[in-house]
């Protein structure tokens, strides 16, 4: 079996509020944001970590669009 890799290139904005960094991006017309893990600084983060961030932002985007279930 072969695993296909899909690459999506989005522009991102890093914003520091207080001592916490946030990342903002647009996915499918929606603005999505997430808090970066404590201690992570986009100025000193290695580029390989951006793949992890991209995957995380896609998961956040999908969670926002998931229909809510009725109780």
N, C-alpha and C positions, 0 to 999 in steps of 0.2 A: 504494500500500500504506500502511496505517496501522500504526503501532507502538503496541501497548497498553502502558501503564505500570501496573505492579502495585505498590501501596504496602503495606508491612507495617510496622505500628508495634509495636515491642518495647521494653520497658524495658531499659536497659543500665546497667551498673555500671562505672565507671572506677576502677582501683586502681593506685596507684604503688608499685612494689617497687624499692627502691634508686633509681636514676635513670631507670627504665623504666616507662612507663605501659602498662597492659593494659586491655582492654575485655572484659567478660563479658556474655552475654545468654543467654536461653533460646529455642531454636528447636525446634519440634515435640517438646517434652518433654526435649530434651537441652541441657545447659549447654555453651555454646561460648565459647571465649576466644581472644583473639589479642593479640599485642604490637602496640602502635601504632608507626608509623614513628618513628625517632629524631628528637627535636626537637619532636614533636607533643605538645601539652599541651591537654587537653580544656577547660581554663579559658580559653584564648586562641584556640581553634579557631573559625573562622567556621562558622555553621550549615550552609552549603552542603556542607561537608565531611562532615556526618553522613550524607548520602545515599551518599557513597562508602564510608563505614564500614559502613553497613547492607548494601550490596552485597557488600562483602568478607566480612562475617560469614555471609551466606547461602552464599557459595562455600565458606567453611571448613566450614560445617555439612554441605554436600553431599559434600565430600571425606571427611569422617569416616564417612559412611554408605555410601560406594562400596565394593562388595565387593572383597576382595583377590583378585588373580588368582594361580593356582597356577603355580609355575615348573616 
